[in-house]
């Protein structure tokens, strides 16, 4: 859920406080989240995250699930030869580096970041508070809460959301980055990332050009991606899996061998962990059979936590500033990997080594005759030369404590002053469905943890189990009687399909100037969930100037957002604007989302002019997903004299238990007024009779809270306060004392 121009002063205060908390913790770096589809990711305003900044979040798929991130860190390097800095010092080699273990704040400067939406964003309100995704169940700090604030609305946008960022390097190169995301469910598991690097001669934040007229020679642009298996999967293995220790990296389309696809890409999965497997069971796919940090209590049925693979595919790279053709035989110039713990991943090496061995890889003739910057055999094949990754018994980390990162390098380019280069990629994750991960994992557990057991699963939903023999060399092999590990490796098919669809969208978008796909119906403008004593009220407003959908579908779960699949609670007509959920149990917590459903569509396997099976499109759950729980409120007290103040006395110095918002770092205290009338006025006075706050309670429940501030938002001090409650229906009143100690 993206927060957009909240209406109430209280909600605005909350959003501002959250934004401050998210950015103040690390003032040099601001991460902007793209959070509307099934894959969510945060983008740094200087182009990359070293592992100390980003921590354990990013590339979240499926985003609703606990521990769904596949991302540890990213590096962005720019290298040049024969360069002279603004002071006149010549450099044979100079590499501006941000990540993997390098803080890039001394060599990269943020210039601009904007998040633009194709249509106005949805406000999601739970019991009067804006709901957003925070780090429930993790140990992350508040700057990783996924709070995204839309800056502009542009109906001509070529995507549903676009992040634009510009950041500058000490080499005098500006990088502009556009991140495109779609809510269409055929295209919501990837982001298209378009970058334009321009030789501006500006090396810092001010507008002065420090290197006017400079020409840059042999310019390389390198990205490194420290992926890992989903955090929840990494949690089911040796501790270093959280850092990506057992990352298996594979490459397709680098010209070294025949592939089942015709694009260049790198992807990963969590490989064999001999330490864990020797003590417990085969870890491929990470069956959840023990309680770990990222699990819900009791979630030990065996569901495969390693249900997905992340990857990045090349869509375009200019041949030169004067030749905008894309030649996959020459770009990227380097495809490979880097040891996350080697010296080149941090500070201390000569600039020449960063350029020649880091950016261009250190592959040598003893590994591949003649040497190559496109590393071959690929890392996964070096671990398992037979290519039978499902039967692996070899250490996927090859003895390296920190694992490996994928590497892309483009160039070398000659950039005259004002020249630019454009590179376009797509990054995302895909894999098994929740049902597949559950059914296959349960069968593995019930089968005695035998990794050679064949497990039937109707993946295509046709009611027939296909017994086609397993053939990993074929894209979409089609077999449905596979071992647990073979099922895990079929995640690659879903990932490749994602990459094909990203390429189709890029080709259909005319360079990201046109909206290239069929648009789903739009979500509501506002979705509000309100707790009441006898039911939960759901209200929504349609998006302005949008026609009513065919129908609305309302989904609910009674557990935390990721523990159980959501049930379809209700289907209501497109003209409906409310629903009362009376089928709830007192004491339980509930989460909801609402989607607009459109008409059937033409059949289009690519998902451009229709959908693969002609089914209707929906507006996307993440516009309206609630992340804060709601439940039935207390019934009103029988008499106004029954009301209570809890806690009383209140020790402000000792009370650190109540947070202003879930997942945040504020500990502002409050008191609860319990067993009050359903409609009443609560007036709070000082001991000498000065009115400092009045609360109108109208929702019919028997409780409300006070945040211990006056009507002018000033915090109260120690003393005795008088609380007068008047029943607005009967006129009966009662007064009680509150003692505050500080």
Buried (B, 14 or more C-beta within 10 A) or exposed (E): BBBBEBEEEBBBEBBEBBBEBBBEEBEBBBBBBBBBBBBBBBBBBBBBBBBEBBBBBBBBBBBBBBBBBBBBBBBBBBBBBEBEBBEEEEBEBBBBBBBBBBBBBEBBBBBEBEBBBBBBBBBBBBBBBBBBBBBBBBEBBBBBBBBBBBEEEEEEBBBBBBBBBBBBBBBBBBBBBBBBBBBBBBBBBBBBBBBBBBBBBBBEEEEEBBBEEBEBEBBBBBBBBBBBBBBBBBBBBBEBBBBBBBBBBBBBBBEBEEBBBEBBBBBBBBBBBBBBBEEBBBBBBBBBBEEBEBBBEEBBEBBBBBBBBBBBBBBBBBBEBEEEEBEBEEBBBBBBBBBBBBBBBBEEBEBBBBBBBBBBBBBEEEEBEEEBBBBBBBBBBBBBEEBEBBBBEEBBBBEBEBBBBBBBBBBBBBBEBEBBBBBBBBBBBBBBEBEBBBBBBBBBBEBEBEBEBBBBBBBEEEEEEBEEEBEBEEEBBEBBBBBBBBBBBBBBBBBBBBBBBBBBBBBBBEEBEEBBBBBBBBBBBBBBBBBBBEBBBBBBEBBEEBEBBBBBBBBBBBBBBBBEEBEEBBEBEBEBEEBEBEEBEEEEBBBBBBBBBBEEBEEBBBBBEBBEEEBBBBBBBBBBBBBBBBBBBBBBBEEBEBBEBEBBEBEBEEBEEBBBBBBBBBEBBBBBBBBBBBBBBBBBBBEEEEEBBEBEBEBBBBBBEBBBBBEEEEEBEEEEBBBBBBBBEEEBBBEBEBBBEE
